[in-house]
Amino acid sequence: MAEQTTEQKLVTLKINDREVQVAPGTLVIEATRRIGTEVPSFCYYPGLSLQAACRMCLVEVEKMPKLQTACTLVATEGMVVRTDSETVRQARKAMLEFLLANHPLDCPVCDKGGECELQDMVFRYGADTSRFVEEKLHRPEEKWSDLVYYDAPRCILCFRCVRVCDEGMDVKALGVGMRGVNSIITPNRGDHLECEECGMCIDICPVGALTSGAYRYKTRPWEMQYVSTVCTHCSNGCKTTLSVRNHEILRANNRDLSGINKDFLCVKGRFGFDFTSHPERIRQPLLRKDGKLYPVSWEEAATAAATRLKQVFDSAGPDSIGFIGSNRTSNEENYLLQRLARASFGTNNIDHHRTADYAGLLSALGEDAASKQLTMGDLENAQSVLLIGNDPTDQNPLVAWQIRSAIRHNGARLYILNSSEIRLKRKATQFVKLLPRQEAAAVRWLATGQEPLPTDIVTALTSLKAALEAETDLAIVFGSELSGAAITQLAAFASKLSARVRFMALGDYANSRGAADMGLLPDRFPGYAHLDDRAAHGSFEKLWDAKIPSKPGLTAPEMVEAAQSGKLKALYVVGANPLLHFGKRDGSRGSLGLLIVHELFLTETAQQADIVFPAAGAYEKDGTVTNTSGELQLLHKAAEVMGPRSDFDLLRILSHQLEKLGLGKAFHYRGSEAVFDEIRKTVKGYDVPRAGLATGGAEQSRISISRNGHAPYDVPANLIRTAQDTLFTSGTLGRYCTMMQSLPESEPKP
């Protein structure tokens, strides 16, 4: 009966003599796409308001006296549509003639040549002559910013750029100036852009009117290879397609609209790739001699690292060595690092820079965690969103985009608890302004009603609570402002609501969630199993053929403090900058005896190191990463780089050197795929289908935690630390993204 009811609601129409059934309200242009029939259009773009400006999508509809625009025509019962009749073809031919009246015929030098929608349509429908013999109108090219150029004669006034900036980005940096044939697109500051520099306007442009300052005149589309991978910057996990020629990354975009982000990329995803070729990249191992770092051979560096670590282990014991991992390295590399610490050295002194309390969230949700995690797709389709802390527009741009999309497409309601006037406030149904660092107290009030708060805030929270109690579907998104007990109280409050509630914790970097999931924690195994969990402990000891301690190790701040005071004798750092984030203000190593670092650049920590291994970046390796909502995706190597090696290779080399010295077992994995196979077998919730990953999709991890008598997870104060990145910063990596740093918007606000 349910199937019949659904079938009765469908609309049946004929397109080119083929019967099609679509949902009520479907546009004819979308209906044609579902049966593989192309109706050309320049101005239409899914998700944006309807324009009907280009008139290329004209179709013939039975019983209608004139041709109709398919991008604004709603399919109705019994409609008969023809998309390729002679009348339609002649109309499209005429429209192209109009569009080319002032369009320069400069395809050989236009950056869009080979990818231009107008070029494609002219090949298909265009005439070899034009009736317009007047001199073409011309305007000089304009440089709106270092990244965005505008060539008005090429513009066909489809207004896609204006609409995506206004409706999608909520920035309103573009508009239309002049009238009639003199109409042009104008930036919000007259002769230059002042915006988020996301480049959405460039990618959405169907012609070569808007071009990229990073890519201009460098190559042709057919000369490049295209590699789909995951952005290395924030934790949202946007897919980006890197355009590569001669092992150099020349461009990044997502024009095929695949991945969890579909058409969205922020400035970091689209322009933050040039760190890979920065002249300050470390390309040889460095060894400190007489107080200075000197380039040495790989053999000398690897031998020195293993020998000196063995000396510290023999003289001071396993707990004298600490390991700090990265939020940007792959899941496989993080898994190997914690295995090296626990199995080879017998220490749980393993941690990373935690920017969100994923362990606290999963612990609070318990065995229901798998069903209560919120994906990026869920967020876009949410009916209501509660945002606590964080500024997604700056720190998690895809999250902000998904929230705006939910509001624009579904009429979702947005509720915000924040101590700052964030930009999403403009979209909020209710905004509760808190005092600084009061987010946890506000959550306690929602859960218990007992927290002492100012009267005006209590009044606002009372109204908010009533609104949330009326919702039927709620997405709760929160930042580093909530951790430990506060997350437990938030989960308790949500359990009392009648709505279906799902959660997302917002971290900072590409694999912040993966680092925690893979066991870069001093008190948890991969998958957040407790160290004293006998089953998990025995399983990992058997798998790794090693004795693993059950005593929790030191956290990252504790390791840095112990290292600088001399209590910790050696510190092994992979892709992190702990001396800057957790150390003394002068960034010194203090009394630390041995410091070994894997890095791309000489960061504050690398400058203090005894041994530095040049590491490959995320765009130069294979593997998997997990975004902040727990979705796994594949990394693909886009370019070979001379000198640096992946952290996977560096850890594997070190394990073999250590085995020669009688310390631990060597890693015999042939590649990252073999490590991922082990992860799928041993990390609960990571046994995801390979097919979805291989086809470029994302697969949701299903981690859930059984407390087994343990109290809800809590963390020491100030252990969860956000880096407070903006759209134009990305930790130490952002310093070497020269295109972004050249923008005036990247300068710190006073």
Beta strands, then each sheet from edge to edge (+ up, - down):
strand 1: 11-15
strand 2: 18-22
strand 3: 58-61
strand 4: 68-69
strand 5: 80-82
strand 6: 142-143
strand 7: 148-150
strand 8: 174-177
strand 9: 184-187
strand 10: 210-212
strand 11: 225-230
strand 12: 239-245
strand 13: 248-253
strand 14: 286-289
strand 15: 292-295
strand 16: 321-324
strand 17: 350-351
strand 18: 384-388
strand 19: 413-418
strand 20: 430-433
strand 21: 473-478
strand 22: 500-505
strand 23: 570-574
strand 24: 594-599
strand 25: 611-614
strand 26: 623-626
strand 27: 631-635
strand 28: 699-700
sheet 1: 2+ 1- 5- 3+ 4-
sheet 2: 6+ 7- 10+
sheet 3: 8+ 9-
sheet 4: 11+ 12- 13+
sheet 5: 15+ 14- 25+ 24+ 23+ 16+ 17+
sheet 6: 20+ 19+ 18+ 21+ 22+
sheet 7: 26+ 27- 28+
end
